Amino acid sequence: MAKIDLGNAWMLIISGQVALDKEGNIIRSGIAMGTTDNTPHYFDIMSVLMMQFGATMANEEGYVTFDKSSAEDKNRVPAMEALDFYVKFAQDKWETYNWNETKNNALEEFAAGNIAYYLGYHQEMAQIKQLAPTLNFDVAPLPQINTVSQINYPSYWLESVSANSKNQHLAWAFVQYLTNETNAGKYLTTTKQPASRRALINEQLADYELATFAEQALTAKSWYHGTNPQEAINLFKLMIDNARLETFTLEEIIRDTAAKVQLTVNP
């Protein structure tokens, strides 16, 4: 945990610290990590942790490689280290224990003031403000293991046109019209969403609420996890749950997960 610089946190933040009742039950958490069902974005968090620890999620040939050893140190499996780091936040035998599967959804707990740090995206700010209009919180960047070579994780949607459309050319023309720099800029100014076009990022860096999110777009990385992305997400859930419960060794869990995710890439 010492490797993470919480001063550079990509989180929605309120002041607070871990608190337990007389029976040792968690009544206030530091951060929601280590579980799946009540931790939104566990797949995203796990993916970016793996990459920050040094894992290559998939190679250029399309093969899943996050189970492989580090190129610099064959004795290290970065993804395994990342998984171990993540689940220790929900294992009561470790000092980092501060979250478990009995807690409510992390976003709701954060809005209630029961979590100091929440890992989330810009689009969730409106929901938090709706749940807790008087909550005093702020935003900051995602924690980085290596602050020189930063890696963040994006959430984005793509526009597409059905191959069965009778007006494909017109539809694509409309998509291009909406996404050109001028019109995209108007949309972002109105909706206050982080920019996806690099040319529009500099303008958003002057906006206090958007700056943190816009700046991280420049270092955001995702990875192709198959023709059925939801299956890969489900496999990561199983991976995390098995690691937390210590059903198998971390090496076995990582190797098995990578092999099954590969089937979603090349079924």
C-alpha angles and dihedrals in degrees: 000000000000090000092067116087103213089188087076096047122161091210146106103255139206125166117261146099140228113292130186132192124231091275092052095254116147112250097165125024133203096215137348105244136126101052137071116206095056097031112083114214095019088148092052093045092048092046095051092045090053091050093046090051088054106265122146103219096200135352130235091265090061098254119139107241108167090111092063129104122258114274089226096045120025090195091065127079101188095195090053090052090049092050091049090050092050100049095046088075087068101038113093095211092071130075089234091063109125107127137051143171093267092070123096123252108308095233091054091046090051092050088051091054094248097119126054096204130030124188107217151126134265094255090064094062092082091053092050092049090050092050094044113019093176098045111126107217141142139198132241137168126282114275112261129210089199110032091188095057103034124193123193132173126235135214113204145148129224128217115229141173123223116247086225093058115123090211104044096145093049091046093051091047089054092050090051090048092053094046102045115114097259098048094038088053092053091049093050093047090054099041099035093226125152113263123252094193115081091217090064098046098083091058091053093051087076091057109088095209096045102034097084093051097040093051093053091057087076092063100032118126131185131177136221109253102176146277090298105047093176090061090055089050090051090050091052089051090054090046093053094043092049091048093049092048091041091230090154135001117285090244092055092046095050093045093048093047093050091050092051094045087052088061089060089053097045106018 
